Amino acid sequence: MSTLYDKFGGEGTIAKVVDYFYELVLADDTVNTFFEHTDMEKQRQHQTKFISYALGGPNQYTGGAMSKVHQGMNLQPEHFDAIVKHLHAALAHFGVGEDDIHTALAKVESLRGDIIYK
């Protein structure tokens, strides 16, 4: 069975989606302050590996648990929703169909409880 990771073209394509995603995120005053002191190159690499894994690719993600990574950030539902909106836009920008976007975002949504209010 083919995974979304394979369907989207693997890590190379996902890296392009992640780059575009962070362009959107960093232009959004709702959430860009969370990345003021972030090494964005490292962040992009982590996010590419994380999204690759979330879409059925190999588990190369070496970052911490979601609840630990977001500890002390006090992310609110509107922040999480903004990130989801930007990921949706980035996937759509690269021609991913709505059904596949919905599947991908359902995986992201499953992490909401580990990310907000920490």
C-alpha positions as CSV (number, residue, x, y, z in Angstrom):
1,M,0.0,0.0,0.0
2,S,1.3,3.4,-1.0
3,T,1.7,6.0,1.8
4,L,0.9,9.7,1.5
5,Y,4.7,10.1,1.9
6,D,5.3,8.1,-1.3
7,K,2.3,9.8,-3.1
8,F,3.7,13.2,-2.4
9,G,7.1,12.4,-3.7
10,G,9.0,11.6,-0.5
11,E,11.2,13.8,1.7
12,G,12.4,16.0,-1.1
13,T,8.9,17.3,-1.9
14,I,8.0,17.4,1.8
15,A,11.1,19.6,2.4
16,K,9.7,22.1,-0.2
17,V,6.3,22.1,1.4
18,V,8.0,22.7,4.8
19,D,10.0,25.7,3.4
20,Y,6.8,27.2,2.0
21,F,4.9,26.5,5.2
22,Y,7.5,28.4,7.2
23,E,7.3,31.3,4.8
24,L,3.6,31.5,5.6
25,V,4.2,31.0,9.4
26,L,6.9,33.6,9.6
27,A,4.7,36.2,7.8
28,D,1.9,35.6,10.3
29,D,2.0,37.9,13.4
30,T,-0.3,35.5,15.2
31,V,2.5,32.8,15.5
32,N,5.8,34.2,14.2
33,T,6.9,35.4,17.6
34,F,7.2,31.7,18.7
35,F,10.1,31.4,16.2
36,E,12.0,34.6,17.1
37,H,14.9,32.7,18.7
38,T,14.7,29.5,16.7
39,D,17.4,28.1,14.4
40,M,15.1,27.9,11.4
41,E,17.4,25.6,9.4
42,K,17.3,23.1,12.2
43,Q,13.6,23.6,12.7
44,R,12.9,23.0,8.9
45,Q,14.9,19.8,9.1
46,H,13.1,18.6,12.2
47,Q,9.7,19.5,10.7
48,T,10.5,17.8,7.4
49,K,11.4,14.6,9.2
50,F,8.4,14.8,11.5
51,I,5.9,15.5,8.6
52,S,7.5,12.7,6.5
53,Y,6.9,10.3,9.4
54,A,3.4,11.6,10.0
55,L,2.6,10.9,6.3
56,G,3.9,7.3,6.5
57,G,7.5,7.8,5.6
58,P,10.5,6.4,7.6
59,N,10.7,7.5,11.2
60,Q,13.8,9.7,11.2
61,Y,12.3,12.2,13.6
62,T,14.7,12.7,16.5
63,G,13.1,15.6,18.2
64,G,11.5,15.5,21.7
65,A,8.0,14.5,22.6
66,M,5.5,17.0,21.4
67,S,4.4,17.9,25.0
68,K,8.1,18.5,26.0
69,V,9.1,20.4,22.9
70,H,6.2,22.9,23.4
71,Q,6.5,23.1,27.2
72,G,6.3,26.7,28.5
73,M,5.1,28.1,25.2
74,N,1.5,28.3,26.3
75,L,0.2,27.8,22.8
76,Q,-3.5,28.5,22.5
77,P,-6.1,26.9,20.2
78,E,-5.8,29.9,17.8
79,H,-2.1,29.4,17.5
80,F,-2.5,25.7,16.7
81,D,-5.3,26.6,14.2
82,A,-3.1,29.1,12.5
83,I,-0.3,26.5,12.0
84,V,-2.9,24.0,10.7
85,K,-4.2,26.6,8.3
86,H,-0.7,27.3,7.0
87,L,0.1,23.6,6.6
88,H,-3.1,23.2,4.6
89,A,-2.2,26.1,2.4
90,A,1.3,24.8,1.8
91,L,0.1,21.3,0.9
92,A,-2.5,22.8,-1.5
93,H,0.1,25.1,-3.0
94,F,2.1,22.0,-4.1
95,G,-1.0,20.3,-5.6
96,V,-2.0,18.0,-2.8
97,G,-5.7,17.1,-3.1
98,E,-8.2,18.0,-0.4
99,D,-8.8,14.3,0.6
100,D,-5.1,13.8,1.2
101,I,-4.8,17.2,3.0
102,H,-7.6,16.1,5.2
103,T,-5.8,12.8,6.0
104,A,-2.5,14.6,6.7
105,L,-4.2,17.2,8.9
106,A,-6.0,14.6,10.9
107,K,-2.6,13.2,12.0
108,V,-1.6,16.8,13.0
109,E,-4.9,17.3,14.8
110,S,-4.3,14.2,16.9
111,L,-1.3,16.1,18.5
112,R,-3.4,19.1,19.6
113,G,-3.7,17.9,23.2
114,D,0.1,17.4,23.4
115,I,0.8,20.9,22.1
116,I,-1.7,23.5,23.4
117,Y,-1.8,24.9,27.0
118,K,1.7,23.6,27.8
